[in-house]
Amino acid sequence: MGREVLVLRGGAAFDGHAYRPGHGVVVADGRVRALASEGELGSYVGAGERAEEVDLAGGLVLPGFQDAHVHPVQGGLLRLRCDLADLDTREDYLDAVGAYAAAHPDLAWVVGGGWTMSVFGTAGPRADDLSAVVPDRPVVLVNRDHHGTWVNRRVLELAGIDRHTPDPADGRIERDAGGEPTGMLHEGAMHLVDHLVPPTSEDDYYAGLLEAQAYLHACGITAWQDAILGDYAGGADASPAYLRAVEAGTLTARVRGALWWRRDRGEEQVEDLLARRERYTRGRLVAGSVKVMQDGIAENFTAGMTTPYLDGCGHDTANFGLSFVDPVALRAHVTRLDAEGFQVHVHAIGDRAAREALDAFEAARAANGPRGNRHHVAHLQVVHPDDVPRFAALEVTANLQPLWAHLDDQMVEMTIPFLGDERSGWQYPFGDLARAGASLAAGSDWPVTTPDPLAAIHVAVNRWAYGESGRAGTEPFLPEQALTLAQAFAAYTSGSARTNHHDDTGTLAPGRLADLAVLDRDPFAGDPAEIGATRVRATYVDGVRVFGD
């Protein structure tokens, strides 16, 4: 029998940049042989070759989605633990925690997460509620954005956290009117209990990685940037799980690893990062990035802002949020990392944090010249209009999490009132960034929110969320900041591939690696209001199917 060639036909294609109606793809030896019109596809199958045909059935074939900011191992572990991610009420959370504890009587600790702050409001959840459903064991539940932890009374007792415990410099203990801890630990305060939680084993991390990989492939994702490889959160490091998968041949995705920058250390850690880059660059894993978390989040008032947060009555407070790394030191650190050939990946939610990141990249460029390291800033919830043009000027990629740009309860109740009208209008300025010529990439930040790229693309185009009730699913949020469907798909394919330094992927061009996703419909030919209904039928890496049938 002759060599097998894969032919995907009977639909349309998106090539990583543009929509190609009536086109299909021919794959041979793990690479794209041709992107051609329906009538020309047969000419790319040679004599003696056997064609395996995949009927797109009116659907769309495109480069595999790439997530430019995700936490797969944490997401996979959550799916294997007390997972609250699909629930939406206080009562549902407590019922699920109680049921999980009852089903796992052998566990000394109940660990999990996935709850959302908007269910509880700015005061956050209460330890007493958890203690009512699990009175005999400590319970630790990280919220969806991983910027806060909900604990029961047993944990507070074990950690010795009481009214006399000071807030750490990089976090806050939520307290009642009498000063007593309520059970909510923000940012750095989360680490006050880390040393007590039973460590996650290497087998657990490996299982979490494989669970996550299967789930991400089911979402059409063939590659990603893991936004934390390192000893974040009390010494937890999933890096060895990746090496184990490389050695076992079970890592089917392409992974760019972002090594964690410890904010309790300085430039002396660069030597450690260089050693870790060498150690964790093997096979499909390349640890060529460094992740700097510059601020927190807006909902707990730790995102770094250029002007102060408002109180509940619309008056200025004295709180400008946090800068986890001193801005002057950040410039020196980024300049050194850039000189060492690292890509720097910065978390910035507030406009001051985004500006501090851009200032650091500007300093690095002035000192080192353009080095092609493809630095990027993730999240970009609030960007001052003066800073929008700087992304293109400095060749810094805007790494977007599009799913967040809609009017959910968190936005309406916990963000807009405390930002004010003008600053609220600076949120998620995808359209302005695109018009200013910025390079765009996209990601999910899963397990903060779903890793489904199609759910995110729906919001990027419509600025409301598919399947949501109320304002979140009906009223566009700052619709002038919407992307076109082609821009959104490009950000999630060729844009993220460029950011991830996977230059042999991200487009359907002859000779490129055949990392593909097949969708059950063609969003370009349908109603934009139904983009979110699209599902992934199959996912391929190197022309080999890793999801679907």
C-alpha positions as CSV (number, residue, x, y, z in Angstrom):
1,M,0.0,0.0,0.0
2,G,1.2,3.5,-0.7
3,R,1.8,6.3,1.7
4,E,-1.3,7.6,3.4
5,V,-2.4,11.2,2.8
6,L,-5.0,13.0,4.9
7,V,-7.5,15.1,2.9
8,L,-9.9,17.4,4.8
9,R,-12.6,18.6,2.5
10,G,-16.3,19.5,2.2
11,G,-16.2,22.8,4.1
12,A,-14.1,25.9,4.5
13,A,-10.8,26.9,6.0
14,F,-9.3,29.6,8.1
15,D,-5.6,29.8,7.3
16,G,-4.4,31.6,10.5
17,H,-5.0,35.0,9.0
18,A,-7.9,34.9,6.6
19,Y,-11.1,33.0,5.9
20,R,-10.9,30.7,2.9
21,P,-14.4,29.5,1.8
22,G,-14.6,26.4,-0.2
23,H,-11.1,25.3,0.7
24,G,-9.7,22.2,2.3
25,V,-6.3,20.9,3.5
26,V,-4.0,18.0,2.4
27,V,-1.6,16.6,5.0
28,A,1.3,14.3,4.4
29,D,4.1,13.2,6.8
30,G,2.7,15.3,9.6
31,R,2.8,18.5,7.6
32,V,0.5,20.6,5.5
33,R,1.0,19.7,1.9
34,A,-1.5,22.1,0.5
35,L,-4.4,24.5,1.3
36,A,-6.4,24.4,-1.9
37,S,-9.9,24.9,-3.3
38,E,-12.2,21.9,-3.3
39,G,-11.7,21.2,-7.0
40,E,-7.9,21.2,-6.6
41,L,-7.4,19.0,-3.6
42,G,-7.2,15.8,-5.6
43,S,-4.2,17.1,-7.5
44,Y,-2.2,17.1,-4.4
45,V,-2.6,13.3,-3.8
46,G,0.1,11.5,-5.8
47,A,0.0,8.3,-7.7
48,G,0.3,5.4,-5.4
49,E,-0.8,7.4,-2.4
50,R,-3.8,6.4,-0.3
51,A,-6.1,9.2,0.7
52,E,-7.9,9.2,4.0
53,E,-10.7,11.7,3.5
54,V,-12.3,13.6,6.4
55,D,-15.6,15.2,5.5
56,L,-15.9,18.6,7.1
57,A,-19.6,18.5,6.5
58,G,-19.8,22.2,6.1
59,G,-17.6,22.8,9.0
60,L,-14.3,24.7,9.3
61,V,-10.7,23.4,9.4
62,L,-8.1,25.8,10.9
63,P,-4.7,25.7,12.7
64,G,-4.9,24.2,16.1
65,F,-5.8,26.8,18.7
66,Q,-3.0,27.9,21.0
67,D,-3.5,29.2,24.5
68,A,-1.0,31.9,25.3
69,H,-1.7,32.0,29.0
70,V,-3.0,29.0,30.8
71,H,-2.4,26.8,33.9
72,P,-3.0,23.3,32.7
73,V,-1.7,21.3,35.6
74,Q,-3.6,23.3,38.1
75,G,-6.7,23.0,36.0
76,G,-6.3,19.3,35.6
77,L,-5.8,18.8,39.4
78,L,-8.9,20.8,40.0
79,R,-10.9,18.5,37.7
80,L,-9.7,15.6,39.9
81,R,-10.4,17.3,43.2
82,C,-13.3,19.3,44.8
83,D,-14.3,21.1,41.6
84,L,-16.7,24.0,41.9
85,A,-16.1,25.6,38.5
86,D,-19.4,24.7,37.0
87,L,-21.5,25.9,40.0
88,D,-23.0,29.4,40.5
89,T,-24.5,29.8,44.0
90,R,-23.4,29.7,47.6
91,E,-25.8,26.8,48.3
92,D,-24.4,24.8,45.3
93,Y,-20.9,25.4,46.5
94,L,-21.6,24.2,50.0
95,D,-23.6,21.2,48.9
96,A,-20.8,20.2,46.6
97,V,-18.1,20.6,49.3
98,G,-20.2,18.5,51.7
99,A,-20.8,15.8,49.2
100,Y,-17.2,15.7,48.2
101,A,-16.1,15.4,51.8
102,A,-18.6,12.6,52.4
103,A,-17.4,10.7,49.4
104,H,-13.8,11.0,50.4
105,P,-13.7,10.2,54.2
106,D,-10.1,9.1,53.9
107,L,-8.8,12.5,52.9
108,A,-7.3,14.5,55.8
109,W,-7.8,17.7,54.0
110,V,-10.6,18.8,51.5
111,V,-8.8,20.7,48.8
112,G,-10.2,22.2,45.6
113,G,-11.6,25.4,44.2
114,G,-13.3,27.1,41.3
115,W,-15.7,29.3,43.1
116,T,-16.3,32.9,42.1
117,M,-16.1,36.1,44.2
118,S,-19.3,37.6,42.7
119,V,-21.4,35.0,44.4
120,F,-20.4,36.4,47.8
121,G,-19.8,40.1,47.0
122,T,-16.9,42.2,48.2
123,A,-16.9,40.8,51.8
124,G,-16.2,37.3,50.4
125,P,-17.2,33.9,51.6
126,R,-17.3,32.9,55.3
127,A,-15.3,30.2,57.2
128,D,-18.3,29.4,59.3
129,D,-20.3,28.3,56.2
130,L,-17.6,25.7,55.3
131,S,-17.3,24.6,58.9
132,A,-21.0,23.9,58.9
133,V,-20.6,21.3,56.1
134,V,-17.1,20.0,57.0
135,P,-16.6,20.6,60.8
136,D,-14.0,17.9,61.4
137,R,-11.4,18.5,58.7
138,P,-9.6,21.5,57.2
139,V,-11.0,22.9,53.9
140,V,-9.0,25.0,51.5
141,L,-10.7,26.2,48.3
142,V,-8.9,28.5,45.8
143,N,-11.2,30.8,43.8
144,R,-11.5,30.8,40.1
145,D,-8.9,33.6,39.5
146,H,-6.4,32.0,42.0
147,H,-6.0,35.3,43.8
148,G,-7.9,34.3,46.9
149,T,-8.5,31.3,49.2
150,W,-11.6,30.3,51.2
151,V,-10.9,28.3,54.3
152,N,-12.9,27.0,57.2
153,R,-12.3,27.6,60.9
154,R,-10.1,24.6,61.3
155,V,-7.6,26.0,58.9
156,L,-7.5,29.4,60.6
157,E,-6.9,27.6,63.9
158,L,-4.1,25.4,62.5
159,A,-2.4,28.4,60.9
160,G,-2.8,30.6,64.0
161,I,-4.6,33.3,62.0
162,D,-6.6,35.6,64.3
163,R,-7.4,39.2,64.9
164,H,-3.8,39.9,65.9
165,T,-2.2,38.4,62.7
166,P,-0.9,41.2,60.5
167,D,-1.6,41.4,56.8
168,P,1.4,40.4,54.7
169,A,2.9,43.1,52.5
170,D,1.5,41.5,49.3
171,G,-1.9,40.5,50.5
172,R,-4.8,40.9,52.9
173,I,-6.8,38.9,55.5
174,E,-10.5,39.7,55.1
175,R,-11.9,40.7,58.5
176,D,-15.3,41.5,60.0
177,A,-16.2,44.7,61.7
178,G,-14.6,43.5,64.9
179,G,-11.3,42.6,63.2
180,E,-11.8,38.8,63.2
181,P,-10.7,36.9,60.1
182,T,-13.7,35.8,58.1
183,G,-12.1,32.9,56.1
184,M,-11.1,34.8,53.0
185,L,-7.4,35.2,52.3
186,H,-6.4,37.5,49.4
187,E,-3.2,37.4,47.3
188,G,-0.1,36.9,49.5
189,A,-2.2,36.0,52.5
190,M,-3.0,32.8,50.8
191,H,0.5,31.6,51.5
192,L,-0.1,31.8,55.3
193,V,-1.7,28.4,55.1
194,D,0.3,26.8,52.2
195,H,2.8,25.1,54.6
196,L,-0.1,23.2,56.2
197,V,-1.7,21.7,53.2
198,P,-0.5,18.2,52.3
199,P,1.9,18.5,49.4
200,T,0.8,17.4,46.0
201,S,2.7,14.3,44.9
202,E,4.6,13.9,41.7
203,D,2.0,11.3,40.6
204,D,-0.8,13.8,41.3
205,Y,0.9,16.5,39.2
206,Y,1.4,14.0,36.3
207,A,-2.2,12.9,36.5
208,G,-3.3,16.5,36.5
209,L,-1.2,17.2,33.4
210,L,-2.6,14.3,31.5
211,E,-6.2,15.2,32.5
212,A,-5.6,18.8,31.4
213,Q,-4.0,17.8,28.1
214,A,-7.0,15.6,27.2
215,Y,-9.4,18.4,28.1
216,L,-7.5,21.0,26.1
217,H,-7.2,18.8,23.0
218,A,-11.0,18.4,23.2
219,C,-11.2,22.2,23.0
220,G,-9.1,22.2,19.8
221,I,-5.9,23.3,21.6
222,T,-2.7,21.9,20.3
223,A,-0.2,24.1,22.1
224,W,0.0,26.5,25.0
225,Q,2.1,28.7,27.2
226,D,2.0,27.4,30.8
227,A,2.1,30.7,32.7
228,I,3.7,29.3,35.9
229,L,6.5,26.8,36.0
230,G,8.2,27.2,39.4
231,D,7.8,27.4,43.1
232,Y,4.7,29.6,43.1
233,A,2.2,29.0,46.0
234,G,4.3,27.4,48.7
235,G,6.8,25.4,46.7
236,A,4.4,23.7,44.3
237,D,6.1,23.1,41.0
238,A,4.6,21.2,38.1
239,S,7.7,21.3,36.0
240,P,8.8,17.7,36.7
241,A,5.4,16.4,35.5
242,Y,6.2,17.9,32.1
243,L,9.6,16.2,32.0
244,R,8.0,12.9,33.0
245,A,5.5,13.3,30.1
246,V,8.3,14.1,27.7
247,E,10.3,11.0,28.8
248,A,7.2,8.8,28.6
249,G,6.1,10.1,25.2
250,T,2.8,11.2,26.6
251,L,3.2,14.9,25.9
252,T,1.3,15.4,22.7
253,A,0.9,19.2,23.0
254,R,3.6,21.8,22.3
255,V,4.4,23.7,25.5
256,R,6.1,27.0,26.1
257,G,6.9,27.2,29.8
258,A,7.0,30.5,31.7
259,L,9.4,30.2,34.7
260,W,8.1,31.9,37.8
261,W,9.8,35.1,38.9
262,R,9.9,35.1,42.7
263,R,9.1,38.6,43.9
264,D,10.8,37.9,47.3
265,R,14.1,37.7,45.4
266,G,16.0,39.9,43.0
267,E,18.2,39.7,40.0
268,E,20.3,37.0,41.7
269,Q,17.7,34.5,40.7
270,V,18.5,34.9,37.0
271,E,21.2,32.3,37.3
272,D,18.7,29.8,38.7
273,L,16.3,30.6,35.8
274,L,19.1,30.0,33.2
275,A,19.7,26.6,34.8
276,R,16.0,25.8,34.8
277,R,15.6,26.9,31.2
278,E,18.2,24.3,30.2
279,R,16.8,21.6,32.4
280,Y,13.2,22.0,31.3
281,T,13.8,22.4,27.6
282,R,13.3,19.0,26.1
283,G,11.2,17.6,23.3
284,R,8.0,19.5,23.0
285,L,8.7,21.5,26.2
286,V,10.6,24.7,25.9
287,A,11.1,26.7,29.1
288,G,12.1,29.9,27.4
289,S,9.9,32.5,29.1
290,V,9.8,34.1,32.6
291,K,6.5,35.1,34.2
292,V,6.3,38.3,36.3
293,M,3.1,39.0,38.2
294,Q,3.1,42.7,38.5
295,D,-0.2,43.3,40.3
296,G,-3.3,41.6,41.6
297,I,-6.9,41.8,40.4
298,A,-9.5,44.6,40.4
299,E,-12.1,42.7,42.4
300,N,-10.1,42.7,45.6
301,F,-8.6,46.1,44.8
302,T,-5.0,44.8,44.4
303,A,-4.7,45.6,40.7
304,G,-2.2,48.5,40.2
305,M,-4.0,51.7,39.1
306,T,-2.8,55.1,38.2
307,T,-5.6,56.7,40.1
308,P,-7.2,55.4,43.3
309,Y,-10.1,53.0,43.6
310,L,-13.5,54.5,44.5
311,D,-15.5,53.5,47.6
312,G,-19.0,52.3,47.4
313,C,-20.3,55.9,47.3
314,G,-18.1,56.9,44.3
315,H,-15.5,58.8,46.4
316,D,-11.7,58.4,46.0
317,T,-10.0,56.1,48.5
318,A,-6.3,56.0,49.4
319,N,-5.9,52.6,47.6
320,F,-4.0,52.6,44.3
321,G,-3.6,48.8,44.3
322,L,-0.3,46.9,44.5
323,S,2.9,46.6,42.5
324,F,4.4,43.3,43.4
325,V,7.7,44.2,41.9
326,D,9.2,47.6,42.4
327,P,8.8,49.4,39.1
328,V,12.4,50.6,39.0
329,A,13.7,47.2,39.9
330,L,11.4,45.7,37.2
331,R,13.1,47.7,34.5
332,A,16.5,46.3,35.6
333,H,15.2,42.7,35.9
334,V,13.5,42.8,32.5
335,T,16.6,44.3,30.8
336,R,18.7,41.5,32.2
337,L,16.2,38.8,31.2
338,D,15.9,40.2,27.7
339,A,19.7,40.2,27.4
340,E,19.7,36.5,28.4
341,G,17.3,35.7,25.6
342,F,14.2,35.1,27.8
343,Q,10.8,36.1,26.7
344,V,9.2,38.0,29.5
345,H,5.5,37.4,30.2
346,V,3.9,40.0,32.6
347,H,0.6,39.7,34.4
348,A,-1.0,43.2,34.4
349,I,-4.6,43.9,35.3
350,G,-4.5,47.6,36.2
351,D,-3.4,50.5,34.0
352,R,-0.5,51.3,36.3
353,A,0.8,47.7,36.1
354,A,0.5,47.7,32.3
355,R,2.4,51.0,32.2
356,E,5.1,49.6,34.5
357,A,5.5,46.6,32.2
358,L,5.7,48.8,29.1
359,D,8.3,51.0,30.8
360,A,10.4,48.0,31.6
361,F,10.2,46.7,28.0
362,E,11.1,50.2,26.8
363,A,14.2,50.2,29.1
364,A,15.2,46.8,27.9
365,R,14.9,47.9,24.3
366,A,17.0,51.0,24.9
367,A,19.7,49.0,26.6
368,N,19.8,45.9,24.4
369,G,18.2,46.9,21.1
370,P,15.4,44.8,19.6
371,R,16.2,41.2,20.3
372,G,13.1,39.4,19.0
373,N,12.2,37.8,22.3
374,R,8.5,38.5,21.7
375,H,7.6,39.9,25.2
376,H,4.0,40.0,26.1
377,V,1.6,41.5,28.7
378,A,-1.3,39.3,29.7
379,H,-4.9,40.2,30.8
380,L,-4.8,44.0,30.2
381,Q,-8.1,44.6,31.9
382,V,-7.5,48.4,32.2
383,V,-5.2,50.1,29.8
384,H,-4.7,53.9,29.9
385,P,-5.4,55.3,26.4
386,D,-1.9,56.9,26.3
387,D,-0.3,53.4,26.6
388,V,-2.3,51.7,23.8
389,P,0.0,52.8,21.0
390,R,3.1,51.7,22.9
391,F,2.4,48.0,22.4
392,A,3.1,48.3,18.6
393,A,5.9,50.8,19.1
394,L,7.8,48.5,21.5
395,E,6.8,45.3,19.7
396,V,5.1,44.0,22.8
397,T,2.3,41.6,22.2
398,A,-1.1,42.2,23.9
399,N,-2.1,38.8,25.3
400,L,-5.9,38.9,25.6
401,Q,-8.2,36.9,27.7
402,P,-11.3,37.7,25.7
403,L,-13.9,35.8,27.7
404,W,-13.6,38.4,30.5
405,A,-14.9,41.3,28.5
406,H,-18.6,41.1,29.3
407,L,-21.1,42.3,31.8
408,D,-21.2,39.4,34.3
409,D,-22.0,40.0,37.9
410,Q,-18.3,40.3,38.8
411,M,-17.9,43.2,36.3
412,V,-21.2,44.9,37.2
413,E,-21.1,44.6,41.0
414,M,-17.4,44.3,41.9
415,T,-15.5,46.2,39.3
416,I,-17.3,49.1,37.5
417,P,-18.6,50.8,40.7
418,F,-15.0,50.9,42.1
419,L,-13.3,52.0,38.9
420,G,-15.7,54.8,37.9
421,D,-17.1,55.7,34.5
422,E,-14.0,56.9,32.7
423,R,-11.7,54.1,33.8
424,S,-14.4,51.5,33.3
425,G,-14.4,52.6,29.6
426,W,-10.7,51.6,29.3
427,Q,-11.4,48.0,30.0
428,Y,-10.3,45.2,27.6
429,P,-9.5,47.6,24.7
430,F,-9.1,44.9,22.1
431,G,-10.3,47.0,19.2
432,D,-8.1,50.0,20.1
433,L,-5.1,47.7,20.4
434,A,-5.8,46.2,17.0
435,R,-6.3,49.5,15.3
436,A,-3.1,50.8,16.8
437,G,-1.2,47.9,15.2
438,A,-0.5,45.8,18.2
439,S,0.2,42.1,17.8
440,L,-2.5,40.1,19.5
441,A,-2.4,36.7,21.2
442,A,-5.1,35.1,23.2
443,G,-5.6,32.7,26.1
444,S,-7.9,31.6,28.8
445,D,-6.1,31.7,32.1
446,W,-7.9,28.3,32.8
447,P,-8.8,27.3,35.5
448,V,-9.8,30.9,36.2
449,T,-12.4,30.5,33.4
450,T,-13.1,27.9,30.7
451,P,-10.3,27.1,28.3
452,D,-12.8,26.9,25.4
453,P,-11.4,29.2,22.7
454,L,-14.8,29.4,21.0
455,A,-16.5,30.8,24.1
456,A,-13.8,33.4,24.2
457,I,-13.9,34.2,20.5
458,H,-17.7,34.7,20.9
459,V,-17.1,37.4,23.5
460,A,-14.3,39.0,21.5
461,V,-16.6,39.5,18.6
462,N,-19.9,40.2,20.4
463,R,-18.8,41.6,23.7
464,W,-21.4,39.5,25.5
465,A,-21.2,35.8,26.6
466,Y,-23.0,33.0,24.9
467,G,-25.5,31.1,27.0
468,E,-25.4,33.6,29.9
469,S,-28.6,35.2,31.4
470,G,-29.2,38.9,32.1
471,R,-26.9,41.6,30.9
472,A,-23.9,39.2,30.6
473,G,-25.7,37.4,27.7
474,T,-27.6,40.2,26.1
475,E,-25.9,43.6,26.4
476,P,-22.6,44.3,24.6
477,F,-19.9,45.7,26.9
478,L,-18.0,48.5,25.1
479,P,-18.9,47.2,21.7
480,E,-16.5,49.6,20.0
481,Q,-13.7,47.3,21.4
482,A,-15.0,44.2,19.6
483,L,-12.7,42.3,17.2
484,T,-13.7,41.0,13.8
485,L,-14.1,37.2,13.7
486,A,-10.9,36.9,11.6
487,Q,-9.0,39.0,14.1
488,A,-10.2,36.9,17.0
489,F,-9.4,33.6,15.2
490,A,-5.9,34.9,14.2
491,A,-5.1,35.9,17.8
492,Y,-5.9,32.3,18.9
493,T,-3.9,30.7,16.1
494,S,-1.1,32.6,14.3
495,G,-0.9,35.2,17.0
496,S,-0.5,32.8,19.9
497,A,1.8,30.6,17.8
498,R,4.1,33.6,17.3
499,T,4.0,34.5,21.0
500,N,4.7,30.8,21.9
501,H,7.7,30.8,19.5
502,H,6.0,27.9,17.6
503,D,7.0,29.3,14.3
504,D,6.3,26.1,12.4
505,T,2.6,26.2,13.4
506,G,-0.3,28.6,13.5
507,T,-1.0,28.8,9.8
508,L,-2.2,26.4,7.1
509,A,0.7,26.9,4.7
510,P,2.6,24.3,2.8
511,G,5.4,22.8,4.9
512,R,3.9,23.9,8.3
513,L,3.3,21.2,10.9
514,A,-0.2,19.8,10.6
515,D,-1.6,20.9,14.0
516,L,-5.3,21.3,13.1
517,A,-8.7,21.7,14.6
518,V,-12.0,20.8,12.9
519,L,-15.2,22.6,13.9
520,D,-18.7,21.3,13.5
521,R,-19.8,24.4,11.6
522,D,-18.4,27.4,9.9
523,P,-18.7,30.5,12.2
524,F,-17.8,32.8,9.3
525,A,-20.9,31.6,7.4
526,G,-23.3,31.8,10.3
527,D,-24.9,34.3,12.7
528,P,-22.2,35.9,14.9
529,A,-24.7,35.5,17.8
530,E,-24.2,31.7,17.5
531,I,-20.4,31.6,17.4
532,G,-20.4,30.2,21.0
533,A,-22.5,27.2,19.9
534,T,-19.6,25.9,17.8
535,R,-18.0,22.7,18.9
536,V,-14.7,21.0,18.1
537,R,-15.1,17.7,16.2
538,A,-11.5,16.7,16.0
539,T,-8.0,17.9,16.9
540,Y,-4.7,16.8,15.2
541,V,-1.1,17.2,16.2
542,D,1.5,16.4,13.5
543,G,-1.4,15.1,11.5
544,V,-2.2,12.5,14.1
545,R,-5.7,12.7,15.7
546,V,-5.5,13.4,19.4
547,F,-9.2,14.1,19.9
548,G,-12.4,13.1,18.0
549,D,-13.4,10.2,15.9
